[in-house]
Amino acid sequence: MYRQGDVLIVPVVEEAVPAHVARAPKERRDGRGRLVLALGEVTGHAHAVVGPGDLVREPGPFGPLLLHVPQGGRVVHEEHAAITLPKGWYRVIRQREYVPGSVRIVAD
């Protein structure tokens, strides 16, 4: 398990990846060629993966992301140390906070 700021990255065994992910639309890379896991609303910084891979958003308001890095990858952010990910599948979860009457994603 890996954490970078408000982003949690949890390894997933390939057998546990839902079958629909193979057909699901992939998230686009940003202008710098990165897969953005979370964009900082306040700072404009991003938690992003550099290197080959795919990112699929699961349905739902807080739909987690499924990340596949077939050769491994690095998670980078302007204010955090980089994290090296071994090859494989990961579930990416944004930290949430309780607000009376609802739940929201933590603003970075």
PEDABEL-V822982 format. One record per pair of residues at least 12 apart in sequence whose C-alpha atoms are under 10 Angstrom apart, sorted by the first residue. I is the first residue (numbers start at 1). J is the second residue. If there is no record, write none. Layout:
I,J / I,J
This chain:
1,85 / 1,90 / 1,91 / 2,75 / 2,83 / 2,84 / 2,85 / 2,90 / 2,92 / 3,75 / 3,83 / 3,92 / 3,93 / 3,94 / 4,47 / 4,75 / 4,76 / 4,77 / 4,79 / 4,80 / 4,81 / 4,82 / 4,83 / 5,47 / 5,77 / 5,79 / 5,80 / 5,81 / 5,94 / 5,95 / 5,108 / 6,38 / 6,40 / 6,47 / 6,93 / 6,94 / 6,95 / 6,96 / 6,105 / 6,106 / 6,107 / 6,108 / 7,37 / 7,38 / 7,47 / 7,92 / 7,93 / 7,94 / 7,95 / 7,96 / 7,106 / 8,37 / 8,90 / 8,91 / 8,92 / 8,93 / 8,94 / 8,95 / 9,37 / 9,65 / 9,66 / 9,67 / 9,75 / 9,85 / 9,89 / 9,90 / 9,91 / 9,92 / 9,93 / 9,94 / 10,66 / 10,67 / 10,89 / 10,90 / 10,91 / 10,92 / 10,93 / 11,66 / 11,67 / 11,68 / 11,85 / 11,86 / 11,87 / 11,88 / 11,89 / 11,90 / 11,91 / 11,92 / 12,66 / 12,67 / 12,68 / 12,88 / 12,89 / 12,90 / 12,91 / 13,88 / 13,89 / 13,90 / 14,68 / 14,88 / 14,89 / 14,90 / 15,89 / 16,89 / 17,66 / 17,89 / 17,90 / 17,91 / 18,58 / 18,66 / 20,58 / 21,55 / 21,56 / 21,57 / 21,58 / 21,66 / 22,56 / 23,56 / 24,55 / 24,56 / 24,57 / 24,58 / 25,54 / 25,55 / 25,56 / 25,57 / 25,58 / 26,53 / 26,54 / 26,55 / 26,56 / 26,57 / 26,66 / 26,67 / 27,54 / 27,55 / 27,56 / 27,57 / 27,65 / 27,67 / 28,54 / 28,55 / 28,56 / 29,48 / 29,49 / 29,50 / 29,54 / 29,55 / 30,48 / 32,50 / 33,48 / 33,49 / 33,50 / 33,51 / 33,52 / 34,46 / 34,47 / 34,48 / 34,49 / 34,50 / 34,51 / 34,52 / 34,53 / 34,75 / 34,76 / 35,47 / 35,48 / 35,49 / 35,50 / 35,51 / 35,52 / 35,53 / 35,54 / 35,55 / 35,67 / 35,75 / 36,48 / 36,49 / 36,50 / 36,55 / 36,75 / 36,76 / 37,49 / 37,55 / 37,57 / 37,64 / 37,65 / 37,66 / 37,67 / 37,75 / 37,76 / 37,92 / 37,93 / 37,94 / 38,65 / 38,77 / 38,92 / 38,93 / 38,94 / 38,107 / 38,108 / 39,77 / 39,107 / 39,108 / 40,77 / 40,106 / 40,107 / 40,108 / 41,106 / 41,107 / 41,108 / 42,107 / 42,108 / 43,78 / 43,107 / 43,108 / 44,78 / 44,108 / 45,76 / 45,77 / 45,78 / 45,79 / 45,108 / 46,75 / 46,76 / 46,77 / 46,78 / 46,79 / 46,108 / 47,75 / 47,76 / 47,77 / 47,78 / 47,79 / 47,80 / 47,82 / 48,74 / 48,75 / 48,76 / 48,77 / 48,78 / 48,82 / 49,67 / 49,69 / 49,72 / 49,73 / 49,74 / 49,75 / 49,76 / 49,77 / 49,82 / 49,83 / 49,84 / 49,85 / 50,69 / 50,72 / 50,73 / 50,74 / 50,75 / 50,76 / 51,69 / 51,70 / 51,71 / 51,72 / 51,73 / 51,74 / 51,75 / 52,68 / 52,69 / 52,70 / 52,71 / 52,72 / 52,73 / 52,74 / 53,67 / 53,68 / 53,69 / 53,70 / 53,71 / 53,72 / 53,73 / 53,87 / 53,88 / 53,89 / 54,66 / 54,67 / 54,68 / 54,69 / 54,70 / 54,89 / 55,67 / 55,68 / 55,69 / 55,89 / 55,90 / 55,91 / 55,92 / 56,68 / 56,91 / 56,92 / 57,91 / 57,92 / 58,91 / 61,104 / 61,105 / 62,93 / 62,94 / 62,95 / 62,96 / 62,103 / 62,104 / 62,105 / 63,92 / 63,93 / 63,94 / 64,91 / 64,92 / 64,93 / 64,94 / 65,90 / 65,91 / 65,92 / 65,93 / 65,94 / 66,89 / 66,90 / 66,91 / 66,92 / 66,93 / 67,88 / 67,89 / 67,90 / 67,91 / 67,92 / 68,87 / 68,88 / 68,89 / 68,90 / 68,91 / 69,85 / 69,86 / 69,87 / 69,88 / 69,89 / 69,90 / 70,86 / 70,87 / 70,88 / 70,89 / 71,85 / 71,86 / 71,87 / 71,88 / 72,84 / 72,85 / 72,86 / 72,87 / 72,88 / 72,89 / 73,85 / 73,86 / 73,87 / 73,88 / 74,86 / 93,105 / 94,106 / 94,107 / 95,107
